[in-house]
Amino acid sequence: MQTQDKAATQSPNSAQNPNLAQTSALAQSSSLAQNLDLAVIGNCVVSALIDQRGRHVWHCHPRLDADPIFCTLLDAENGGFMDVELEGFSLSEQAYHRNTAILETTLTNKQGGILRITDFAPRFKQYGRMYRPAMLLRRIESIAGTCRVRIRVKPRFAYGAIHPRTTRGSNHIRFWSDDMVVRLTTDGPVSYIAEDTWFVLDHPVNLILAPDETIAGSITDVAREFLERTIDYWIDWVRYLSIPFEWQEAVIRAAVTLKLCSFEESGGIVAAMTTSIPEGPEDGRGWDYRFCWIRDAYFVVEALNRLGATLTMEDFIRYITDVAAIDPEGELKPVYGIIPGMPLEEQELPHLPGYRGFGPVRIGNAAALQTQNDGYGNVVLASTQMFFDNRLPKKGGIELFRRLERLGEHAIACAFLPDAGLWEFRGRARIHTYSTVMCWAACDRLAKIADVLQLLDRAEYWRVAAHRIREETLERAWNAERNSFAESLGGTDVDASLLLLAEVGFVKATDPRFIGTVAAIEKELRRGHNIFRYAAPDDFGMPTTAFNICTFWYIDALTAIGRRDEAREMFEELLSRRNHVGLLSEDVDPTTGELWGNFPQTYSMVGIIVSAMRLSKHWEDAF
């Protein structure tokens, strides 16, 4: 099968820095090493993170926000996992099948024996609908020499607290407790797998991990068919993306990853697939990101819309409709469960040591209790294309507009009220410039939508509201002494969100006030090729890592104000920070280049797409 260029166990990210190279060397010698050189597979219902040796270190079952039955990522010694050990192991290589979410890991031993592990989650059309079961498939095959292996499947339940009981059948092992059951079905030797016994791999072995249901038909045939049809699905999906001329592989990998972060049953989009990967070592900033932030989802929708993948937007609008029904008055929380209405109470799990021992491990997220006033603008912006894109089978109409108007009224009411801001400060509230600007954006877009729908009185209503918010914001957010907009009305500091003022149309990129703001951010927040969110202490002290999306925002701002060569240089540098399969986490250490934060981070993958499309040569100018 055709794959992208394979990456050996040391990733490009590791190669740039001796400390990271040492981490990869440890990964060679220890199956318990933890780093973010991970690949992701999934099908928009479940996902899994797999390290360079082919070990499943994170898998939530039966959906993206559920119990991680494989959680070695947060408990290296006792967390659940699934892996294949090759006797005499010497080297691993890993790559995705070209333009798919199907992962291939190749292990080589010292005698020249080679085995290939193929991992994926089934996703394809069947009977007129999408087939996307809560299922992982793994195919293990010897492709050269003699391979003596040990296949281990060790799920844990209740976030690693429960070792499940097992029941064996002729072709399966059931792992169960009072509250959870999963079944491993295989055409391999069940007793060898159950007892962790070494054996010579003389024929391909297929593993199917799924709910406790019998697999109808031949396991071998089912695995082969599911693999072929899943390959066909992803290749077909990628075929219709409107990608730029340059950096195509980076954009395609980012797009596929964003797709995997959507939970199609509801239309919700998780911010990342993990919880509690800290933003830096020993900083306490580790949160559960397996939920749908209205803001993050907007950025995902906007990026995929740029590529022509509009179905995620349509699903998200359906999700927002369900969210709005929770509160008939239309008041938005900043974050919801991927199934709207589910509680997100934040709690710590002291029995889990955390990523590299850097706890605490948290589940749930107290951000759901915060006030963040930018959400109304995010929803309206995410919905706007529904009214303007003639490709859509069902365009936005009066009913959707009326729902959005209810959100717009909230935007008017809270435009100049203090909130926690998009950085979700827990110990303070201010009237954040970005939140106010997004309230303006809600009114501005509603006026434009009303024009399209020929609702002239409503268009005028929303134009007047937008004008009022904009004028007051321009007056109160501008700091003439700093020659920059401030991060809060009447404030003096800057933050990276101000880089988005031209992006949403609040000011033009040629406006001297925006150019001055970019200069102030460059002076205060730039560290080498990276941009920090802010440079002031927060609830946990001074930040030590850069937020990747802020660097992408800065790259986009440089492009907009005409500093294109600088933007390209920074973009190439940030792309080099991706791991061996092209993925980014939330943060990066500006000194070492090491990735930190939850993974894979939708914000960061969005940044790849948007910046690449802005910086790339046009197709007609490329030859």
C-alpha positions in Angstrom: 0.0 0.0 0.0 1.2 3.5 -0.8 2.2 5.6 2.2 3.7 8.9 2.9 7.4 9.1 3.7 8.0 7.0 6.8 9.5 8.4 9.9 11.9 6.5 12.1 11.5 6.4 15.9 13.3 9.7 16.2 10.9 12.4 15.0 11.9 15.6 13.1 10.9 17.4 16.2 13.3 15.4 18.3 16.1 15.8 15.8 16.3 19.5 16.4 17.1 19.3 20.0 19.5 17.0 21.9 17.1 16.7 24.9 14.3 15.5 22.6 16.6 13.1 20.8 17.3 11.6 24.2 13.6 11.2 24.8 13.3 9.3 21.6 16.3 7.1 22.5 14.5 6.3 25.7 11.4 5.4 23.7 13.6 2.8 21.9 14.6 1.1 25.1 11.5 1.5 27.3 8.0 0.8 26.4 6.9 3.0 29.2 8.4 6.3 27.9 5.9 9.2 27.5 6.1 11.8 24.8 3.8 13.4 22.2 5.3 11.6 19.3 1.9 10.0 18.8 -0.3 9.3 15.8 -4.1 9.4 15.9 -6.7 7.1 14.3 -10.5 7.5 14.5 -13.8 7.5 12.8 -15.7 10.5 14.3 -17.1 8.4 17.2 -13.9 6.9 18.8 -10.2 7.6 18.4 -6.9 6.2 19.7 -3.4 7.6 20.2 -0.6 5.2 19.2 3.1 5.7 20.0 6.0 5.0 17.7 6.3 1.4 18.8 2.7 0.7 18.0 1.3 0.9 21.5 -2.2 2.2 22.0 -1.6 4.7 24.9 -5.0 6.4 24.8 -8.5 5.2 23.8 -11.8 6.4 25.2 -14.7 3.9 24.8 -17.3 4.1 23.5 -16.9 7.7 22.4 -14.4 10.5 22.4 -15.2 11.8 25.9 -15.7 8.5 27.6 -13.6 6.3 30.0 -10.1 5.9 28.6 -9.7 2.1 28.7 -6.2 2.6 27.4 -4.6 5.4 29.5 -0.9 4.7 29.6 -0.5 8.3 28.5 -1.4 9.4 32.1 -0.2 6.4 34.0 3.0 4.9 32.4 3.2 2.0 34.9 -0.4 0.8 35.4 -2.5 2.4 32.6 -4.3 0.3 30.1 -2.7 -0.3 26.7 -2.6 -2.6 23.6 0.7 -3.4 22.0 2.8 -5.8 20.0 6.3 -6.7 21.3 8.8 -7.9 18.7 11.6 -10.1 20.1 15.0 -8.5 19.5 13.4 -5.1 18.5 15.8 -2.6 17.0 13.9 0.0 15.0 10.4 1.3 14.3 9.0 3.4 11.4 5.6 4.9 11.2 3.5 6.7 8.6 -0.1 7.1 7.5 -1.4 5.5 4.4 -1.5 8.4 2.0 -4.5 10.7 2.5 -6.2 8.6 5.1 -6.5 8.1 8.8 -5.0 4.6 8.6 -1.7 4.1 10.4 1.1 1.7 9.5 3.9 0.9 12.1 6.8 -1.2 11.0 9.0 -2.9 13.6 12.3 -4.5 12.7 14.4 -6.9 14.9 18.1 -7.3 15.1 18.0 -10.4 12.8 16.2 -8.5 10.0 12.7 -9.8 10.8 10.1 -7.2 10.0 6.5 -7.0 11.0 3.8 -4.4 10.0 1.0 -3.2 12.2 -2.0 -1.5 10.5 -4.3 0.4 12.8 -7.6 2.1 11.9 -11.2 2.7 13.0 -13.8 1.7 10.4 -15.6 4.5 8.5 -17.4 4.1 5.3 -20.8 4.4 3.7 -23.1 1.4 4.0 -26.9 1.0 3.4 -27.2 4.7 2.6 -25.6 5.9 5.8 -22.2 6.3 7.4 -20.9 3.2 9.2 -18.7 4.3 12.1 -18.9 1.8 15.0 -17.1 2.2 18.3 -14.5 -0.2 17.0 -10.7 -0.3 16.6 -9.0 -2.8 14.2 -5.4 -3.9 14.2 -3.8 -6.1 11.6 -0.4 -7.6 12.4 1.6 -9.4 9.7 5.2 -10.6 9.2 6.7 -9.2 6.0 10.3 -10.4 6.2 12.3 -12.9 8.2 11.2 -14.6 11.5 9.1 -12.5 13.9 8.5 -13.8 17.4 5.9 -11.6 19.0 3.8 -11.1 22.1 0.4 -9.5 21.7 -0.9 -7.7 24.8 -4.3 -6.2 25.3 -4.7 -4.8 28.8 -7.7 -2.4 29.1 -8.4 -0.7 32.4 -11.8 0.7 33.4 -12.9 3.7 35.5 -9.9 5.8 34.5 -7.4 3.0 35.3 -8.9 2.2 38.7 -10.4 -1.2 37.8 -8.7 -4.2 36.3 -11.5 -5.9 34.4 -12.3 -9.6 34.7 -12.0 -11.7 31.6 -14.0 -14.4 29.9 -12.6 -16.4 26.9 -14.4 -17.8 23.9 -13.1 -19.7 20.9 -12.3 -16.5 19.1 -12.7 -13.7 21.6 -11.8 -12.3 25.1 -14.4 -10.3 27.0 -13.1 -7.7 29.4 -15.8 -6.8 31.9 -16.8 -5.2 35.1 -20.2 -4.3 36.5 -20.4 -1.1 34.4 -18.3 -1.8 31.3 -17.8 -4.6 28.7 -15.5 -4.7 25.7 -14.8 -7.6 23.5 -11.6 -8.5 21.6 -12.3 -10.7 18.7 -9.4 -12.2 16.8 -8.3 -14.9 14.3 -5.1 -15.2 16.3 -4.3 -17.6 19.1 -6.6 -16.5 21.9 -4.7 -18.4 24.7 -1.4 -16.8 23.7 -2.9 -13.3 23.8 -4.7 -13.9 27.1 -1.6 -15.3 28.7 1.0 -12.8 27.2 2.8 -15.7 25.6 5.4 -15.3 22.9 4.8 -17.1 19.5 6.1 -17.0 16.0 4.0 -14.9 13.7 3.6 -17.2 10.7 0.3 -15.7 9.4 -1.5 -12.4 9.7 -3.4 -11.8 12.9 -6.4 -9.4 13.1 -7.7 -7.9 16.3 -11.1 -6.2 16.5 -11.8 -4.3 19.8 -15.4 -3.3 20.1 -18.5 -3.5 22.3 -19.6 -6.9 23.4 -21.1 -8.1 20.1 -20.5 -11.1 18.0 -18.7 -10.5 14.7 -20.8 -12.0 11.9 -18.7 -13.8 9.3 -15.0 -14.6 8.9 -12.9 -12.3 11.1 -10.2 -12.2 8.4 -12.7 -11.3 5.7 -14.4 -8.6 7.9 -11.0 -7.0 8.7 -9.9 -7.0 5.1 -13.2 -5.5 3.9 -13.3 -2.9 6.6 -9.8 -1.8 5.8 -10.3 -1.6 2.0 -13.6 0.4 2.4 -12.1 2.7 5.0 -9.2 3.5 2.7 -11.6 4.2 -0.1 -13.6 6.5 2.2 -10.7 8.7 3.2 -9.2 8.9 -0.2 -12.5 10.0 -1.6 -13.0 12.6 1.2 -9.5 14.1 0.6 -10.1 14.2 -3.2 -12.7 16.9 -2.9 -10.7 19.2 -0.6 -9.7 22.6 -2.1 -6.1 22.5 -1.0 -3.3 25.1 -1.6 -0.5 24.5 -4.1 2.2 24.4 -1.3 2.3 22.4 1.9 -0.3 20.0 0.6 0.6 17.1 2.9 0.6 19.3 6.0 -2.8 20.7 5.1 -4.3 17.3 4.3 -3.1 15.8 7.5 -4.5 18.7 9.5 -7.8 18.4 7.7 -8.1 14.7 8.4 -7.2 15.3 12.0 -9.9 18.0 12.4 -12.4 15.7 10.9 -11.5 13.0 13.5 -12.1 15.6 16.3 -15.8 15.9 15.3 -18.4 13.7 17.0 -20.7 13.2 14.1 -23.6 11.8 16.1 -24.3 15.2 17.7 -22.2 17.6 15.6 -20.0 18.6 18.5 -16.3 19.1 18.0 -13.8 18.3 20.8 -10.9 20.8 21.4 -8.5 17.8 21.7 -8.7 14.1 22.3 -7.0 14.1 25.7 -7.2 15.4 29.2 -4.5 16.8 31.5 -1.5 16.9 29.2 0.0 19.9 30.9 0.9 23.1 29.0 4.5 22.8 30.4 6.4 20.7 33.0 5.2 21.1 36.6 2.9 24.2 35.8 -0.4 22.7 37.0 -2.1 23.8 33.7 -3.7 20.5 32.7 -7.3 20.4 31.7 -9.8 18.1 30.1 -10.3 19.1 26.5 -12.6 16.3 25.3 -15.6 18.7 25.1 -17.0 21.2 22.6 -15.9 24.8 23.1 -18.1 27.1 21.0 -15.0 29.2 20.1 -12.8 26.3 19.1 -15.5 24.7 17.1 -16.0 27.9 15.1 -12.3 27.9 14.2 -12.5 24.3 13.1 -15.6 25.0 11.0 -14.0 28.0 9.4 -10.9 26.1 8.5 -12.7 23.2 7.0 -15.0 25.6 5.1 -11.9 27.1 3.5 -11.1 23.6 2.1 -14.7 23.1 0.9 -15.5 20.5 3.6 -18.8 22.0 4.7 -20.5 19.0 6.2 -18.8 19.7 9.6 -20.4 23.1 9.6 -23.8 21.7 8.9 -23.4 19.2 11.7 -22.2 21.9 14.0 -25.3 24.0 13.3 -27.4 21.0 14.3 -25.4 20.8 17.5 -25.9 24.4 18.3 -29.6 24.0 17.7 -29.6 21.4 20.4 -27.5 23.5 22.7 -29.8 26.5 22.3 -32.8 24.3 23.3 -31.2 23.7 26.7 -31.7 27.4 27.5 -34.8 28.7 25.7 -33.5 32.3 26.4 -30.5 31.6 24.2 -27.7 32.2 26.8 -24.6 30.3 25.8 -22.0 28.6 28.0 -18.5 28.6 26.7 -18.2 24.8 26.6 -20.6 21.8 26.4 -20.3 18.1 26.4 -20.3 16.5 22.9 -23.7 15.3 23.9 -25.4 18.6 24.9 -26.7 18.7 28.4 -24.2 16.3 30.0 -22.7 17.7 33.2 -19.0 18.8 33.0 -18.3 19.0 36.7 -14.5 19.3 37.2 -12.8 16.8 39.5 -9.3 15.5 40.1 -8.3 11.9 39.9 -5.4 11.4 42.5 -4.8 7.8 41.6 -3.5 8.8 38.2 0.1 10.2 38.3 -0.4 12.2 35.1 1.7 12.7 32.0 5.3 12.1 33.0 4.1 12.3 36.6 3.0 15.9 36.1 -0.4 15.9 37.7 -3.1 16.6 38.6 -5.3 14.7 36.2 -8.6 16.4 35.8 -11.9 15.3 34.2 -14.7 17.6 33.4 -14.0 21.3 33.0 -15.0 24.2 35.3 -14.9 26.5 32.3 -18.5 25.5 31.8 -19.4 27.7 34.8 -17.6 30.7 33.4 -18.9 33.7 31.6 -17.2 34.1 28.2 -19.0 36.6 26.0 -17.3 35.9 22.7 -19.4 32.7 22.1 -22.3 34.6 20.5 -20.1 35.9 17.8 -18.5 32.5 17.3 -21.8 30.9 16.6 -23.1 33.5 14.3 -19.8 33.5 12.3 -19.8 29.7 12.1 -23.4 29.9 10.7 -23.0 32.8 8.2 -21.8 30.6 5.3 -25.0 28.7 5.5 -26.8 31.8 4.1 -24.3 32.5 1.3 -23.0 29.2 0.0 -25.1 27.9 -3.0 -23.4 24.5 -2.9 -25.2 23.6 0.3 -28.2 21.2 -0.2 -30.1 23.2 2.5 -29.2 26.8 2.9 -29.9 28.9 6.0 -33.4 30.4 6.1 -35.7 32.5 8.2 -35.9 29.8 11.0 -32.2 29.7 11.5 -31.9 33.4 11.3 -34.5 33.9 14.1 -32.5 31.5 16.3 -29.3 33.4 15.6 -31.1 36.7 16.4 -31.8 35.4 19.9 -28.0 35.0 20.3 -27.5 38.4 18.9 -29.6 40.0 21.5 -27.4 38.4 24.1 -24.4 39.8 22.3 -25.8 43.3 22.6 -26.6 42.9 26.2 -23.2 41.5 27.3 -20.9 43.4 24.9 -19.5 45.6 27.6 -19.8 43.3 30.6 -16.7 41.7 32.2 -15.9 38.0 31.5 -13.2 35.4 31.9 -12.1 36.0 28.3 -11.0 33.4 25.8 -8.0 32.5 27.9 -10.4 31.5 30.7 -8.8 33.2 33.6 -10.1 31.7 36.8 -9.1 34.5 39.2 -10.2 37.6 37.4 -12.8 39.2 35.2 -12.4 42.1 32.8 -14.2 43.6 29.8 -12.0 41.8 27.3 -11.5 43.5 23.9 -11.8 40.2 22.0 -15.1 39.4 23.7 -16.5 42.8 22.8 -15.3 42.6 19.2 -17.0 39.2 18.8 -20.2 40.6 20.1 -19.8 43.3 17.4 -19.2 40.5 14.9 -22.4 38.8 15.8 -24.4 41.9 15.1 -22.4 42.8 11.9 -23.0 39.3 10.4 -26.7 39.3 11.4 -27.1 42.5 9.4 -25.5 41.0 6.4 -27.6 37.8 6.7 -30.8 39.9 7.0 -29.8 41.7 3.8 -29.5 38.4 1.9 -32.9 37.4 3.3 -34.3 40.8 2.3 -35.4 41.6 5.8 -34.5 45.3 5.5 -35.8 46.4 8.9 -33.8 43.7 10.7 -30.8 44.5 8.7 -31.0 48.1 9.8 -31.5 47.1 13.4 -28.4 44.9 13.5 -26.3 47.5 11.6 -27.2 50.2 14.2 -26.3 47.8 17.0 -23.0 46.8 15.4 -22.1 50.4 14.8 -22.7 51.4 18.4 -20.6 48.5 19.8 -17.8 49.2 17.3 -17.5 52.9 18.1 -17.5 52.4 21.8 -14.9 49.6 21.6 -12.6 51.6 19.3 -12.7 54.5 21.9 -12.2 52.4 25.0 -9.9 49.6 23.8 -7.4 51.9 22.0 -4.3 52.9 24.1 -2.7 55.9 22.4 0.3 55.8 24.8 1.1 52.2 23.7 0.0 52.9 20.1 -1.9 49.6 20.3 -5.3 48.2 21.2 -5.3 46.7 24.7 -6.5 43.3 25.8 -9.3 44.9 27.9 -11.2 48.1 27.7 -9.2 50.8 29.4 -6.3 48.4 29.9 -2.6 48.7 29.1 -1.5 45.1 28.3 -1.7 43.3 25.0 -2.6 39.7 24.3 -2.5 37.5 21.2 -6.3 37.7 20.6 -5.8 41.2 19.3 -4.2 39.7 16.2 -7.7 38.6 15.2 -9.2 42.1 15.0 -8.5 42.4 11.2 -9.4 38.7 10.7 -13.0 39.2 11.8 -13.2 42.6 9.9 -13.3 44.9 13.0 -10.5 46.9 11.5 -8.7 46.7 8.2 -5.2 45.2 8.1 -4.0 48.5 6.7 -5.3 50.5 9.6 -2.4 52.1 11.5 -4.0 51.0 14.7 -3.8 47.4 13.8 -0.2 47.7 12.5 0.7 49.3 15.8 -1.0 46.5 17.7 1.0 43.9 15.7 4.2 45.8 16.6 3.3 45.8 20.3 2.5 42.1 20.3 5.8 41.5 18.6 7.7 43.4 21.3 5.8 42.0 24.3 4.9 38.4 23.3 7.4 37.1 20.7 10.0 34.6 21.9 12.1 33.7 18.9 9.7 32.1 16.3 6.9 31.8 18.9 4.1 34.0 20.3 2.9 33.7 23.9 -0.8 34.3 24.7 0.1 37.0 27.2 3.1 38.0 29.2 1.5 38.6 32.6 1.1 36.1 35.5 -2.2 34.2 35.5 -3.7 31.9 38.1 -0.7 29.6 38.0 2.1 32.1 37.6 4.0 33.2 34.4 3.5 31.0 31.3 6.6 29.2 30.1 5.4 27.8 26.8 4.0 29.4 23.6 0.5 28.7 22.4 0.8 27.4 18.9 -2.4 29.0 17.5 -1.1 32.4 18.6 2.0 32.0 16.5 -0.3 31.1 13.5 -2.4 34.2 14.2 0.8 36.3 14.2 1.9 34.7 10.9 -1.5 35.6 9.4 -1.2 39.1 10.7 2.2 39.5 9.1 0.8 38.2 5.8 -2.1 40.7 6.0 0.2 43.7 6.6 2.6 42.8 3.8 5.4 41.1 5.7 5.0 37.9 3.7 8.6 36.7 3.7 8.8 36.9 7.5 5.5 35.1 7.7 6.7 32.3 5.4 9.9 31.8 7.5 7.9 31.6 10.8 5.4 29.2 9.2 8.1 26.9 8.0 9.7 27.0 11.5 6.4 26.1 13.1 5.7 23.3 10.7 9.1 21.8 11.7 7.7 21.6 15.3 5.1 19.0 14.2 5.8 15.4 15.3 6.9 12.6 13.0 3.4 12.2 11.5 2.6 15.9 11.1 0.6 16.6 14.3 0.8 19.4 16.8 -0.3 19.8 20.4 -1.5 23.0 22.1 1.9 24.4 23.2 5.6 24.4 22.4 8.6 25.1 24.6 10.3 28.0 22.8 13.7 27.0 23.9 13.7 23.2 23.3 11.0 22.9 20.7 9.3 20.2 22.8 5.5 19.8 22.4 3.2 20.2 25.4 -0.5 20.4 26.0 -3.5 18.4 25.0 -3.2 16.5 21.8 -3.9 16.7 18.9 -5.0 20.3 19.4 -7.7 21.5 16.9 -6.5 25.1 17.3 -3.0 24.2 16.1 -4.2 22.1 13.2 -6.6 24.9 12.2 -3.6 27.2 12.1 -1.7 25.0 9.7 -4.6 25.1 7.2 -5.4 28.8 7.4 -1.8 30.0 7.2 -0.9 27.6 4.4 -3.8 28.8 2.3 -2.8 32.4 2.8 0.9 32.0 2.2 0.9 29.4 -0.6 1.6 30.4 -4.2 -1.5 30.3 -6.4 -1.8 27.3 -8.6 -1.7 29.4 -11.8 1.5 31.1 -10.6 3.3 28.0 -9.5 4.8 26.9 -12.8 
